[in-house]
């Protein structure tokens, strides 16, 4: 089974195959891992922290 940390929180794409993808700690709680593909980042699609529910662009 594939690790969840390789999937974009917004579109569920595998970030290993999409350029400009990032992972970072949630700025709201510091515990949740935010995974964003380059496409969702470029289109400023919203995301939600899986731990605290913090939402970002």
Kinemage of the C-alpha trace (Angstrom):
@kinemage 1
@onewidth
@group {chain A} dominant
@subgroup {mainchain}
@vectorlist {calphas} color= white
{ca unk a 1} P 0.000 0.000 0.000
{ca unk a 2} L 1.319 3.460 -0.925
{ca unk a 3} L 2.248 5.928 1.809
{ca unk a 4} L -0.387 8.624 2.202
{ca unk a 5} L 2.265 11.358 2.321
{ca unk a 6} L 2.848 11.034 -1.444
{ca unk a 7} L -0.686 12.151 -2.337
{ca unk a 8} L -1.892 15.739 -2.724
{ca unk a 9} L -4.452 16.668 -0.057
{ca unk a 10} L -6.608 18.460 -2.625
{ca unk a 11} L -6.651 16.291 -5.756
{ca unk a 12} L -5.077 13.035 -4.514
{ca unk a 13} L -2.464 12.990 -7.313
{ca unk a 14} L 0.862 11.318 -6.669
{ca unk a 15} L 3.196 14.261 -5.973
{ca unk a 16} L 6.227 12.259 -7.089
{ca unk a 17} L 5.165 12.746 -10.720
{ca unk a 18} L 4.021 16.388 -10.593
{ca unk a 19} L 6.629 19.176 -10.730
{ca unk a 20} L 6.816 21.858 -8.004
{ca unk a 21} L 5.111 19.663 -5.406
{ca unk a 22} L 5.786 20.301 -1.705
{ca unk a 23} L 5.243 18.851 1.743
{ca unk a 24} L 5.310 20.939 4.909
{ca unk a 25} L 4.032 21.006 8.479
{ca unk a 26} L 0.662 22.647 9.012
{ca unk a 27} L 1.108 26.323 9.948
{ca unk a 28} L -1.920 26.044 12.223
{ca unk a 29} L -0.953 23.159 14.482
{ca unk a 30} L 2.563 22.171 13.441
{ca unk a 31} L 1.616 18.494 13.598
{ca unk a 32} L -0.247 17.777 10.362
{ca unk a 33} L 1.668 17.044 7.178
{ca unk a 34} L 0.395 19.136 4.261
{ca unk a 35} L 1.066 17.579 0.853
{ca unk a 36} L 0.491 19.757 -2.214
{ca unk a 37} L 1.007 18.973 -5.894
{ca unk a 38} L 2.406 21.662 -8.168
{ca unk a 39} L -0.834 21.912 -10.137
{ca unk a 40} L -3.006 22.645 -7.096
{ca unk a 41} L -0.420 25.138 -5.819
{ca unk a 42} L -0.375 26.972 -9.181
{ca unk a 43} L -4.195 27.148 -9.227
{ca unk a 44} L -4.304 28.143 -5.523
{ca unk a 45} L -6.756 25.365 -4.666
{ca unk a 46} L -7.611 25.143 -0.993
{ca unk a 47} L -6.370 22.413 1.334
{ca unk a 48} L -7.312 21.295 4.837
{ca unk a 49} L -4.998 19.973 7.539
{ca unk a 50} L -5.867 16.344 8.335
{ca unk a 51} L -5.068 16.931 12.039
{ca unk a 52} L -6.550 20.301 13.065
{ca unk a 53} L -8.723 21.314 10.109
{ca unk a 54} L -6.747 24.496 9.365
{ca unk a 55} L -7.443 25.594 5.777
{ca unk a 56} L -5.067 27.318 3.407
{ca unk a 57} L -4.799 28.442 -0.195
